């Protein structure tokens, strides 16, 4: 059993608590024990402290990492922004003596010290490294055979890759989420906009139309090129955009289709047999039909193998 400190961030507990429940249900069953990091704050993300006070940003972020260090565990998070921020904080402190000194001085005011003993993992990295596709496949109750998935990894889990100790081998051709979806026995084909940003984050906050324009291009690519049964994301912000933004485009009449969206661990939990009311309950684009298909009797893995 691998024990890890769960850093939830802000979006997941406040807007998407069913994703949090999918972590808490699925990961322990797969051998990853989760402990809470009591007292954790916002990471804090780009657009906040990093925009005007780098030493204080680093100190706040480093404090979150010290919560894991105190428990002698690595950090695992399901938020791409949190992953990117914590990874970059770790990199800067460990490679820039001036910033390291400033951070340690600020942490000393609250009787803390950054030691650098905890690694920072995205939940997809943790599942891939500590569980692996083969074991995931062994643990699923329902198979996704003959269903097509369009994956959306999310930018902040990929770039800037030079500051990430735990990362994709090639951020321009990410494979981890693809392999994890294939472990559920789904088809996961390539589409031309697969590496493109979904338009969430700072763009959504400052220019909604450009943000939705990027999303529209991506959705049309998915629909026309692979006609996916669902979209599976590895980022909570991407989930909000691909789900909620898709509804806006649909309501405006800019697209004439709907594609259900899942965070990966939601889909994993469903395939493992967990109650959708607990792990996949909050959405704008309807998911009831595809969830019923996923958890139907004919998709029971043992029945298909038998």
Beta strands, then each sheet from edge to edge (+ up, - down):
strand 1: 2-7
strand 2: 32-36
strand 3: 74-77
strand 4: 120-122
strand 5: 149-152
strand 6: 230-233
strand 7: 260-263
sheet 1: 2+ 1+ 3+ 4+
sheet 2: 5+ 6+ 7+
end
